[in-house]
Amino acid sequence: YFRWMCRTKVKQSAAIVTVSQGIAEEYKRVFDIDSTLVVNATPYHDMSVGPVSAPLRLVHSGGIAVQRRLDIMIEGVRRSSADVILDLYLVGGDPALAAELKALAADDSRIRFRDPVPYKDLIKVLNDYDVGLSIFPPTTFNLAWCLPNKFFDFVQARLGVIVGPSPEMARFVEEYGIGLVLPDF
């Protein structure tokens, strides 16, 4: 159905917008559709980089979805002996999955689930952290080529970022020297 929609209906659109170069290239390669790239960037915030804390304060914000594999970030902290705290600001999604994630983290006091904050306040809240985590294995095509708003939220909050080897986020991290790209998920 998706492919049929792209072949027949999407081409009739007055404008086609994608959020990452990889998605734009795939539309062109598979469907001969030209699109305009508009990244999902957070508006500019005039903020300063804060001092790095001990323990290092890691943060992730966003929606709960099974394909995002949020358990990987939790497991990474659980298996690490590093002096870190991971705060998660999660919204929406399946309540059963949220309960599973909380159960996975229950025996590690370094992993904390925080109440969501309104988006208008998020950048200010994130600015209190040291590093934003944006690690999504390529469980779907869109996740393989994701360039999510949370990535730009972390940048606007003046955080360092740690990303998986997702090509779009990795390109920004490497080009601007703003964090670390993990070798795998």
Summary of the structure (lengths in Angstrom):
residues: 185
radius of gyration: 17.6
end to end distance: 30.2
largest distance: 55.1
contacts: 526
relative contact order: 0.16
helix: 40%
strand: 19%
